[in-house]
Amino acid sequence: MNLLQPVYCLFGKHHRSRGRAWGDGSVYRSWCKGCGKPMIRDLHGWHLDLQPPGEKKP
């Protein structure tokens, strides 16, 4: 792990973990290497998943 990655996360520069990525049918999911937050890949690339799988919509 990059020792500066947690600092990058504070500024919104999250990076996915390549070894922990998986596809769940329609999208790919992974975790941030620095802070461990869930990430998702869509047409615009990788970004934080604001609604992780298993969490219901309000």
Biotite code that builds the C-alpha atoms (Angstrom):
import biotite.structure as struc

atoms = struc.array([
    struc.Atom([0.000, 0.000, 0.000], chain_id="A", res_id=1, res_name="MET", atom_name="CA", element="C"),
    struc.Atom([1.170, 3.499, -0.781], chain_id="A", res_id=2, res_name="ASN", atom_name="CA", element="C"),
    struc.Atom([1.828, 5.286, 2.521], chain_id="A", res_id=3, res_name="LEU", atom_name="CA", element="C"),
    struc.Atom([0.410, 8.522, 1.108], chain_id="A", res_id=4, res_name="LEU", atom_name="CA", element="C"),
    struc.Atom([-2.852, 6.957, -0.088], chain_id="A", res_id=5, res_name="GLN", atom_name="CA", element="C"),
    struc.Atom([-4.806, 7.791, 3.125], chain_id="A", res_id=6, res_name="PRO", atom_name="CA", element="C"),
    struc.Atom([-3.767, 11.428, 2.641], chain_id="A", res_id=7, res_name="VAL", atom_name="CA", element="C"),
    struc.Atom([-4.966, 11.310, -0.976], chain_id="A", res_id=8, res_name="TYR", atom_name="CA", element="C"),
    struc.Atom([-8.312, 9.976, 0.268], chain_id="A", res_id=9, res_name="CYS", atom_name="CA", element="C"),
    struc.Atom([-8.736, 13.080, 2.422], chain_id="A", res_id=10, res_name="LEU", atom_name="CA", element="C"),
    struc.Atom([-8.614, 15.103, -0.804], chain_id="A", res_id=11, res_name="PHE", atom_name="CA", element="C"),
    struc.Atom([-11.006, 12.800, -2.672], chain_id="A", res_id=12, res_name="GLY", atom_name="CA", element="C"),
    struc.Atom([-8.363, 10.915, -4.694], chain_id="A", res_id=13, res_name="LYS", atom_name="CA", element="C"),
    struc.Atom([-9.452, 7.340, -3.996], chain_id="A", res_id=14, res_name="HIS", atom_name="CA", element="C"),
    struc.Atom([-7.818, 4.362, -5.746], chain_id="A", res_id=15, res_name="HIS", atom_name="CA", element="C"),
    struc.Atom([-9.425, 0.951, -6.036], chain_id="A", res_id=16, res_name="ARG", atom_name="CA", element="C"),
    struc.Atom([-7.855, -2.257, -4.864], chain_id="A", res_id=17, res_name="SER", atom_name="CA", element="C"),
    struc.Atom([-7.234, -4.357, -7.991], chain_id="A", res_id=18, res_name="ARG", atom_name="CA", element="C"),
    struc.Atom([-6.947, -7.610, -6.063], chain_id="A", res_id=19, res_name="GLY", atom_name="CA", element="C"),
    struc.Atom([-10.298, -7.178, -4.335], chain_id="A", res_id=20, res_name="ARG", atom_name="CA", element="C"),
    struc.Atom([-12.403, -6.150, -7.368], chain_id="A", res_id=21, res_name="ALA", atom_name="CA", element="C"),
    struc.Atom([-15.345, -8.278, -8.500], chain_id="A", res_id=22, res_name="TRP", atom_name="CA", element="C"),
    struc.Atom([-18.234, -8.022, -10.934], chain_id="A", res_id=23, res_name="GLY", atom_name="CA", element="C"),
    struc.Atom([-21.801, -8.418, -9.712], chain_id="A", res_id=24, res_name="ASP", atom_name="CA", element="C"),
    struc.Atom([-23.485, -8.698, -13.098], chain_id="A", res_id=25, res_name="GLY", atom_name="CA", element="C"),
    struc.Atom([-23.988, -5.145, -14.295], chain_id="A", res_id=26, res_name="SER", atom_name="CA", element="C"),
    struc.Atom([-21.157, -3.256, -12.549], chain_id="A", res_id=27, res_name="VAL", atom_name="CA", element="C"),
    struc.Atom([-17.755, -3.853, -11.002], chain_id="A", res_id=28, res_name="TYR", atom_name="CA", element="C"),
    struc.Atom([-17.093, -3.210, -7.325], chain_id="A", res_id=29, res_name="ARG", atom_name="CA", element="C"),
    struc.Atom([-13.970, -2.865, -5.200], chain_id="A", res_id=30, res_name="SER", atom_name="CA", element="C"),
    struc.Atom([-12.620, -1.111, -2.100], chain_id="A", res_id=31, res_name="TRP", atom_name="CA", element="C"),
    struc.Atom([-10.423, 1.971, -1.773], chain_id="A", res_id=32, res_name="CYS", atom_name="CA", element="C"),
    struc.Atom([-6.816, 1.025, -0.966], chain_id="A", res_id=33, res_name="LYS", atom_name="CA", element="C"),
    struc.Atom([-6.377, 3.956, 1.428], chain_id="A", res_id=34, res_name="GLY", atom_name="CA", element="C"),
    struc.Atom([-9.586, 4.225, 3.437], chain_id="A", res_id=35, res_name="CYS", atom_name="CA", element="C"),
    struc.Atom([-11.452, 0.979, 2.702], chain_id="A", res_id=36, res_name="GLY", atom_name="CA", element="C"),
    struc.Atom([-14.628, 2.655, 1.434], chain_id="A", res_id=37, res_name="LYS", atom_name="CA", element="C"),
    struc.Atom([-16.642, 0.769, -1.208], chain_id="A", res_id=38, res_name="PRO", atom_name="CA", element="C"),
    struc.Atom([-16.105, 1.803, -4.827], chain_id="A", res_id=39, res_name="MET", atom_name="CA", element="C"),
    struc.Atom([-18.027, 1.131, -8.035], chain_id="A", res_id=40, res_name="ILE", atom_name="CA", element="C"),
    struc.Atom([-17.121, 1.364, -11.729], chain_id="A", res_id=41, res_name="ARG", atom_name="CA", element="C"),
    struc.Atom([-19.630, 2.753, -14.199], chain_id="A", res_id=42, res_name="ASP", atom_name="CA", element="C"),
    struc.Atom([-19.387, 4.502, -17.572], chain_id="A", res_id=43, res_name="LEU", atom_name="CA", element="C"),
    struc.Atom([-17.489, 7.398, -15.964], chain_id="A", res_id=44, res_name="HIS", atom_name="CA", element="C"),
    struc.Atom([-14.824, 5.241, -14.275], chain_id="A", res_id=45, res_name="GLY", atom_name="CA", element="C"),
    struc.Atom([-14.197, 4.330, -10.637], chain_id="A", res_id=46, res_name="TRP", atom_name="CA", element="C"),
    struc.Atom([-15.718, 6.410, -7.823], chain_id="A", res_id=47, res_name="HIS", atom_name="CA", element="C"),
    struc.Atom([-17.013, 5.946, -4.287], chain_id="A", res_id=48, res_name="LEU", atom_name="CA", element="C"),
    struc.Atom([-20.181, 3.895, -4.027], chain_id="A", res_id=49, res_name="ASP", atom_name="CA", element="C"),
    struc.Atom([-22.610, 6.132, -2.179], chain_id="A", res_id=50, res_name="LEU", atom_name="CA", element="C"),
    struc.Atom([-25.016, 3.222, -1.681], chain_id="A", res_id=51, res_name="GLN", atom_name="CA", element="C"),
    struc.Atom([-23.165, -0.056, -0.998], chain_id="A", res_id=52, res_name="PRO", atom_name="CA", element="C"),
    struc.Atom([-24.827, -3.369, -1.947], chain_id="A", res_id=53, res_name="PRO", atom_name="CA", element="C"),
    struc.Atom([-27.360, -4.578, 0.586], chain_id="A", res_id=54, res_name="GLY", atom_name="CA", element="C"),
    struc.Atom([-28.298, -1.068, 1.680], chain_id="A", res_id=55, res_name="GLU", atom_name="CA", element="C"),
    struc.Atom([-31.886, -0.094, 0.865], chain_id="A", res_id=56, res_name="LYS", atom_name="CA", element="C"),
    struc.Atom([-32.831, 3.120, -0.892], chain_id="A", res_id=57, res_name="LYS", atom_name="CA", element="C"),
    struc.Atom([-34.675, 5.675, 1.298], chain_id="A", res_id=58, res_name="PRO", atom_name="CA", element="C"),
])
